[in-house]
Amino acid sequence: MNGTTQNQPGDDKPVRDSVLREQRLEQLMDSCKQEVLRQIVGPFGLTPAMFDDKDGGNVTTQHNAEQGLFAKESEEFNRTDYDYSAAKREKMREAFEGGSMNSQEFVDQYTGKHEPTKRENNKGKIVMNAELDHLVPVKDIHRQGGWIKDKQGRTELSSEKDNLHYTTHKTNRSKSDKAPEEAMSAENGFDKARIDPLLNEAKESLKEKLPDTSERLMYHGQELLNTGVQEAGRNAVRQAFGIVLHEYVNGSFHEIKVLFQDRHNEQSLIDRFIESNKRVMQRVISKLKAALEALVEGGIQGFVSNLLTFLINNLITTSKKIVALIRGSMQDLWKAIKMLVNPPEGMSGLEVARAVAKIIAAVVTTGLGMLMEESVKGFILGVSILVPIADILATAMTAIMTGVIGSLVIYGIDRLFDWLSSTGTELLQAYEANVQAQANVMERLREWLDLQYRNSRLYGTAALEYQRVRDSYLISSFQLETATLDAGATIASRNAQIDMLSTQIERQKLLADVLKSL
């Protein structure tokens, strides 16, 4: 033997694994740089500068309106838009002509009682006690659909006569903007048999003047078109400019590194700097085609993200961070969908899954980073010396952390798929079986939650029945107490009569005794 051994067929596997690990580590370092730069330029850079995100998105939904959240200032509640002065004068004229009001007293339409027309205020001045009240508050009318109407439409809503009723200053102030079902309940001393017909009549009359389905669809369609075009334009510019800016910054860093490393070059620093800038600009120019494609795709993604945000806000109200996250994730999700629908030629299913998993991981880490930004800002604000630059520092720190974490996650996904590809498909199938089992568990959980929901509704119905029984007992108790008081008063009256008769008898006896003595 000559002291050397021939490699066995499997002896090169450790070498391949070592080379692959080195490649992955090198990719990790490059990915960290690229991801940090992408985060600084993208979600934490250009996005806040180009978009003024707000809670609930760019289009007001009925769900958000009911929460008092409006996308436009013109949609917000403004009491001056609900002018009902003409209806107020007409209502007073009808009250005087109908006899329910005069200069001395009026009939409170909520109680049926006669009340003084005027009162003395805290300053001793005589002011009106009879006030015209909106049974369904104007603020509620606005949230129910008045926000869609123009000023004339809002005036018509606030002037609906069936919703205007005279009551006292005290009742009007205590009711304020509260829901009539709450403010004028039996617990507050109001007769529901009198209030409910008035309330039903007011709601029916308002329903005819509130926007119908076609009007709402037309309004939302117009708003979606306007805001969608705006979002598409801004997002198109953001993505196209982002590619150009990313390439410019990345190229500039590379050229600066070369400038410092190449110290023995005989050219002057200015000449080398000019040459570096030319190379950077050439890199930027080479990306113009990609920027143009991003311009088109960004426009489509911006329009779709605006529509998606609107649809979500019909069910739940999204915060402005979620709005930004939806827009930011559309670009990556678009890539993932394109990869799944039309994978590159020669790419295996496992490689497609790897690429899609990395894209989804980037979306998730970016979203978590955006949600974490406020926490980072709060931590920085705790250091008094950093307060003036808290916003800038929080953005930079969050972008860097998000980029590093995203790169580590992508590195982990690469290593996982390397492992899966080297050990066959048994482990992947086991993961698939595990995912299916988890899906079955979630389905059982959904069924259980649905059953719990039905039980909760039954409990609610039972609680209402118990409430009605309790109310009946209270009424019976009150009636029994009244009867007891009446019986007591009767007994007292009879006792007084007996005492009076006893006194008269005593007097007659005395008179008889006096007559006998005579």
C-alpha positions in Angstrom: 0.0 0.0 0.0 1.3 3.5 -0.8 -0.3 5.2 2.2 -3.2 6.7 0.3 -6.7 5.5 0.3 -9.3 5.7 -2.4 -12.5 7.7 -1.6 -15.6 5.5 -1.2 -18.7 6.6 -3.0 -20.3 8.2 0.1 -17.1 9.8 1.4 -17.8 13.1 -0.5 -21.1 13.6 1.3 -19.6 15.4 4.4 -17.6 17.6 2.0 -20.8 18.5 0.0 -22.6 19.3 3.3 -19.7 21.5 4.4 -19.7 23.4 1.1 -23.5 23.8 1.3 -23.3 25.1 4.8 -20.6 27.6 3.7 -22.8 28.7 0.8 -25.8 29.1 3.1 -23.8 31.2 5.6 -22.5 33.4 2.8 -26.1 33.7 1.5 -27.2 34.6 5.0 -24.7 37.5 5.3 -25.7 38.8 1.9 -29.4 38.3 2.7 -28.9 40.3 6.0 -27.5 43.2 4.0 -30.2 43.1 1.3 -33.1 42.6 3.7 -32.0 45.4 6.0 -31.6 47.7 3.0 -35.0 46.5 1.7 -36.7 47.2 5.0 -35.2 50.7 5.3 -36.1 51.6 1.7 -39.5 49.8 1.7 -42.0 49.4 4.6 -40.1 51.7 7.0 -38.8 54.1 4.5 -40.8 55.0 1.4 -44.1 53.7 2.6 -44.6 56.2 5.6 -43.3 59.0 3.4 -45.7 58.4 0.5 -48.8 57.1 2.3 -50.9 58.7 5.0 -52.5 55.6 6.4 -55.4 55.8 8.8 -57.4 53.5 11.0 -60.1 51.8 8.9 -58.5 52.4 5.5 -59.3 54.9 2.8 -63.0 54.1 2.2 -65.6 54.5 5.0 -67.6 51.3 5.5 -70.9 51.1 7.4 -69.2 49.0 10.1 -66.6 51.7 10.7 -69.2 54.5 10.5 -71.1 52.8 13.3 -67.9 53.0 15.4 -67.6 56.7 14.6 -64.6 56.2 12.3 -64.6 58.0 8.9 -62.1 58.2 6.1 -62.8 61.7 5.0 -63.4 64.9 6.9 -66.6 65.6 4.9 -68.0 62.3 6.2 -67.5 63.1 9.9 -70.4 64.2 12.0 -71.0 68.0 12.1 -74.1 69.1 13.8 -74.3 72.3 11.6 -74.9 70.1 8.6 -78.2 68.9 10.2 -80.2 72.1 10.0 -83.8 71.6 11.0 -84.8 75.2 11.8 -87.6 75.2 9.3 -89.0 72.0 10.7 -88.7 73.4 14.2 -90.8 76.4 13.3 -93.4 74.2 11.6 -93.6 71.9 14.5 -94.2 74.7 17.0 -96.9 76.2 14.8 -98.6 72.8 14.7 -98.3 72.4 18.4 -100.0 75.8 19.1 -102.7 75.3 16.5 -103.4 71.7 17.8 -103.7 72.9 21.4 -100.8 70.8 22.7 -98.9 73.9 23.6 -99.6 77.5 24.7 -97.7 80.2 26.5 -98.3 78.6 29.9 -98.0 74.9 29.4 -97.4 72.1 26.9 -97.9 68.4 26.6 -94.7 66.3 27.0 -95.0 63.8 24.1 -92.8 61.3 25.9 -94.9 61.2 29.1 -98.3 62.7 28.2 -98.0 65.1 31.1 -98.7 68.8 31.1 -95.5 70.7 31.8 -94.7 74.5 32.1 -93.7 76.0 28.7 -91.1 78.2 30.4 -88.6 77.8 33.2 -86.2 79.8 35.2 -82.5 79.0 34.5 -79.6 79.2 36.9 -79.1 82.9 36.2 -82.7 83.6 37.1 -83.8 84.3 33.5 -87.0 82.9 32.1 -86.2 80.5 29.2 -88.1 77.9 27.2 -88.7 74.6 29.1 -90.4 73.0 26.0 -87.6 71.7 23.8 -87.9 69.9 20.4 -86.0 66.7 20.7 -84.8 64.1 18.1 -86.1 60.8 19.4 -83.5 59.0 17.3 -80.4 61.3 18.0 -78.9 63.1 15.0 -75.5 61.5 15.8 -77.1 58.0 15.4 -78.8 59.1 12.2 -75.4 60.2 10.9 -73.8 56.9 11.7 -76.7 54.9 10.3 -76.1 56.4 6.8 -76.4 60.2 7.1 -72.6 60.3 6.4 -73.3 59.3 2.8 -75.8 62.1 2.3 -74.9 65.7 1.2 -75.9 68.7 3.3 -79.4 68.9 1.8 -79.9 65.1 2.5 -78.7 65.5 6.1 -81.1 68.5 6.5 -84.0 66.3 5.3 -83.0 63.6 7.8 -82.9 65.9 10.7 -86.2 67.6 9.7 -88.2 64.3 9.7 -91.3 65.3 11.7 -92.0 61.8 13.1 -88.7 62.0 14.8 -89.3 65.4 16.4 -91.1 65.6 19.7 -91.6 68.2 22.4 -90.3 67.3 25.9 -88.8 69.1 28.9 -85.4 70.7 29.0 -84.4 68.1 31.7 -85.4 65.1 29.6 -83.7 66.5 26.5 -80.4 67.0 28.3 -80.4 63.7 30.1 -81.3 61.9 26.9 -78.6 63.7 24.8 -77.0 61.5 22.2 -77.9 58.2 23.9 -79.8 55.5 22.1 -83.5 56.0 22.8 -83.9 52.3 23.9 -81.4 53.1 26.6 -82.2 56.6 27.6 -86.0 56.1 27.6 -86.2 52.7 29.1 -88.7 51.6 31.8 -85.9 51.6 34.3 -85.5 55.4 33.7 -89.2 55.9 34.4 -90.6 56.0 30.9 -93.7 54.1 29.7 -92.6 51.8 27.0 -96.1 51.4 25.7 -96.0 55.1 24.9 -92.4 55.4 23.7 -92.2 52.3 21.5 -94.9 53.4 19.0 -93.2 56.8 18.7 -89.8 55.1 18.2 -91.1 52.7 15.6 -92.8 55.4 13.7 -89.6 57.6 13.7 -87.4 54.7 12.6 -89.8 53.8 9.7 -89.9 57.4 8.5 -86.1 57.7 8.7 -85.6 54.5 6.9 -87.3 55.9 3.9 -84.8 58.8 3.8 -81.6 56.9 4.7 -79.5 55.7 1.8 -80.8 52.5 0.2 -78.6 49.6 -1.1 -78.2 51.1 -4.6 -77.2 54.5 -3.2 -74.7 52.8 -0.9 -73.2 50.7 -3.7 -72.9 53.7 -6.0 -71.2 55.8 -3.2 -68.8 53.0 -2.2 -68.1 52.2 -5.9 -67.2 55.8 -6.6 -65.0 56.0 -3.4 -63.3 52.7 -4.2 -62.5 53.9 -7.7 -61.1 57.2 -6.6 -59.1 55.9 -3.7 -58.1 52.8 -5.7 -56.6 54.9 -8.5 -54.8 57.1 -6.0 -53.4 54.0 -4.1 -52.5 52.4 -7.4 -50.5 55.5 -8.5 -48.7 55.9 -5.2 -47.9 52.2 -4.9 -46.7 52.0 -8.5 -44.3 54.9 -7.9 -43.2 53.5 -4.5 -42.3 50.1 -6.0 -40.6 51.5 -9.1 -38.8 54.1 -7.1 -37.9 51.5 -4.5 -36.2 49.3 -7.0 -34.2 52.3 -8.4 -33.3 53.6 -4.9 -32.4 50.1 -3.7 -30.0 49.6 -6.6 -28.5 53.1 -6.2 -27.9 52.7 -2.4 -26.6 49.1 -2.8 -24.3 50.1 -5.6 -23.1 53.2 -3.7 -22.2 51.0 -0.7 -20.3 48.6 -2.9 -18.4 51.4 -4.7 -17.5 53.1 -1.4 -16.1 49.8 -0.2 -14.0 49.5 -3.4 -12.7 53.1 -3.0 -11.4 52.4 0.5 -9.9 49.0 -0.4 -8.2 50.1 -3.6 -5.7 52.5 -2.0 -2.8 51.8 -4.4 -4.7 53.1 -7.5 -2.7 55.9 -9.2 -5.9 57.8 -10.2 -6.9 60.7 -8.1 -9.7 60.3 -5.6 -12.0 62.6 -7.6 -11.5 60.6 -10.8 -12.2 57.4 -9.0 -15.3 58.9 -7.4 -16.6 60.0 -10.8 -15.9 56.5 -12.2 -17.7 55.0 -9.3 -20.7 57.2 -9.8 -20.8 56.2 -13.5 -20.8 52.5 -12.6 -23.6 53.1 -10.0 -25.7 54.9 -12.6 -25.1 52.1 -15.1 -26.4 49.7 -12.5 -29.5 51.9 -11.9 -30.1 52.1 -15.7 -29.9 48.4 -16.0 -32.8 48.2 -13.5 -35.1 50.5 -15.4 -36.9 47.6 -17.1 -37.6 46.0 -13.8 -38.7 49.3 -12.4 -41.2 49.7 -15.3 -42.6 46.2 -14.6 -42.8 47.1 -10.9 -44.7 50.3 -11.9 -47.4 48.2 -13.6 -47.6 45.5 -11.0 -47.4 48.1 -8.2 -50.5 49.8 -9.6 -52.5 46.6 -9.7 -51.3 45.6 -6.2 -52.2 49.1 -4.8 -55.7 48.9 -6.3 -56.2 45.3 -5.0 -54.9 46.2 -1.5 -57.3 49.1 -1.3 -60.2 46.9 -2.3 -59.1 44.2 0.2 -58.8 46.7 3.0 -62.4 47.9 2.2 -63.7 44.3 2.3 -62.0 43.6 5.6 -63.4 46.8 7.2 -66.9 45.7 6.4 -66.4 43.1 9.1 -63.7 44.5 11.5 -61.9 47.8 11.8 -58.3 47.7 10.8 -55.6 49.9 12.4 -53.4 52.0 10.2 -50.5 49.6 10.8 -52.7 46.7 9.4 -53.6 48.9 6.4 -49.9 49.5 5.7 -49.2 45.8 6.3 -51.8 44.8 3.7 -50.4 47.1 1.1 -46.8 46.1 1.9 -47.6 42.4 1.8 -49.4 42.5 -1.6 -46.1 42.8 -3.5 -44.7 39.6 -1.8 -47.9 37.8 -2.0 -48.1 38.7 -5.7 -44.7 37.0 -6.2 -45.8 34.0 -4.3 -48.9 33.6 -6.4 -47.0 34.0 -9.6 -44.5 31.4 -8.4 -47.3 28.9 -7.6 -49.3 29.5 -10.7 -46.4 29.7 -13.2 -43.2 28.3 -11.7 -40.0 28.7 -13.7 -39.1 25.8 -16.0 -37.0 23.1 -14.5 -37.9 24.1 -10.9 -39.1 21.1 -8.8 -42.1 21.2 -6.6 -39.8 21.2 -3.5 -37.9 24.2 -4.8 -41.2 26.1 -5.6 -42.3 25.3 -2.0 -39.0 26.6 -0.7 -39.3 29.9 -2.6 -42.9 30.4 -1.6 -42.1 29.6 2.0 -39.3 32.2 2.0 -41.7 34.9 0.5 -44.4 34.2 3.1 -41.8 34.3 5.9 -40.6 37.7 4.7 -44.3 38.9 4.7 -44.8 37.6 8.3 -41.5 39.1 9.7 -42.2 42.4 8.0 -45.7 42.5 9.5 -44.4 41.7 13.0 -41.7 44.3 12.6 -44.3 47.0 11.6 -46.4 46.0 14.6 -43.4 46.1 16.9 -42.3 49.6 15.8 -44.6 51.4 18.4 -43.1 49.2 21.2 -39.6 50.2 20.1 -40.6 53.8 19.9 -42.0 53.6 23.4 -38.8 52.1 24.7 -36.7 54.8 23.1 -39.0 57.5 24.5 -38.0 56.2 28.0 -34.5 57.6 27.4 -34.9 61.4 27.7 -31.9 62.2 25.6 -33.2 60.3 22.6 -36.7 61.8 22.6 -36.1 64.3 19.8 -35.0 61.6 17.4 -37.3 58.9 18.7 -39.3 58.6 15.4 -36.2 58.3 13.2 -34.4 56.0 15.6 -37.4 53.7 16.1 -37.9 53.4 12.3 -34.2 52.6 11.7 -33.9 50.2 14.6 -37.1 48.3 13.7 -36.0 48.1 10.0 -32.6 46.7 11.0 -34.1 44.2 13.4 -36.8 43.1 10.9 -34.2 42.7 8.2 -31.9 40.6 10.4 -34.7 38.4 11.8 -36.1 37.9 8.3 -32.7 36.8 7.0 -32.3 34.4 9.9 -35.8 32.9 9.2 -35.0 32.6 5.5 -31.7 30.9 6.4 -33.6 28.5 8.6 -36.1 27.7 5.8 -33.2 27.0 3.4 -31.6 24.7 5.9 -34.9 22.9 6.5 -35.5 22.3 2.8 -31.9 21.2 2.4 -32.6 18.6 5.0 -35.8 17.6 3.5 -34.3 17.2 0.1 -31.4 15.1 1.4 -33.5 12.7 3.5 -36.3 11.9 1.1 -40.0 12.7 1.3 -40.9 10.7 4.4 -40.4 13.6 6.8 -42.3 16.0 4.5 -45.2 13.5 4.3 -45.1 13.3 8.1 -45.3 17.1 8.2 -48.2 17.0 5.8 -50.0 14.4 8.0 -49.3 16.6 11.0 -50.8 19.6 9.3 -53.9 17.6 8.2 -54.3 16.4 11.8 -54.1 20.0 13.0 -56.7 21.0 10.4 -59.0 18.2 11.8 -58.5 19.5 15.3 -59.3 23.0 14.2 -62.5 21.8 12.5 -63.5 20.1 15.7 -62.7 23.3 17.6 -64.8 25.3 15.2 -67.8 22.9 15.7 -67.3 23.1 19.4 -67.2 27.0 19.3 -70.3 26.9 17.1 -72.1 24.8 19.7 -70.9 27.1 22.5 -72.3 30.0 20.5 -75.7 28.4 20.2 -75.7 27.6 23.9 -74.8 31.2 24.6 -77.8 32.4 22.6 -80.1 30.0 24.5 -78.7 31.3 27.7 -79.4 34.8 26.5 -83.0 33.9 25.7 -83.4 32.3 29.2 -81.9 35.4 30.8 -84.5 37.6 29.0 -87.3 35.3 30.2 -86.0 35.5 33.7 -85.8 39.3 33.3 -89.5 39.4 32.2 -90.5 37.2 35.2 -88.6 39.5 37.5 -90.3 42.6 36.0 -93.7 40.9 36.5 -92.8 40.2 40.2 -91.8 43.8 40.7 -95.1 45.1 39.2 -97.1 42.6 41.4 -95.0 43.7 44.4 -95.7 47.4 43.7 -99.5 46.7 43.2 -99.6 44.7 46.5 -97.8 47.5 48.3 -100.2 50.0 46.9 -103.2 47.8 48.0 -101.6 47.5 51.5 -101.3 51.3 51.8 -104.9 51.7 50.7 -106.1 49.2 53.2 -104.1 50.9 55.9 -105.7 54.2 55.0 -109.2 52.6 55.2 -108.5 51.1 58.6 -107.3 54.4 59.9 -110.4 56.1 58.6 -112.7 53.6 60.3 -110.8 53.9 63.6 -111.3 57.6 63.4 -115.0 57.1 62.9 -115.2 54.6 65.9 -113.4 57.1 68.1 -115.8 59.9 67.0 -118.8 57.6 67.8 -117.4 56.7 71.1 -117.0 60.3 72.0 -120.6 61.1 71.0 -121.8 58.1 73.2 -119.9 59.4 76.2 -121.4 62.8 75.7 -124.9 61.4 75.5 -124.4 59.5 78.7 -123.2 62.6 80.5 -126.2 64.5 79.2 -128.5 61.7 80.4 -126.9 61.7 83.8 -127.4 65.5 84.0 -131.1 65.2 83.0 -131.7 62.5 85.7 -130.2 64.7 88.4 -132.6 67.4 87.5 
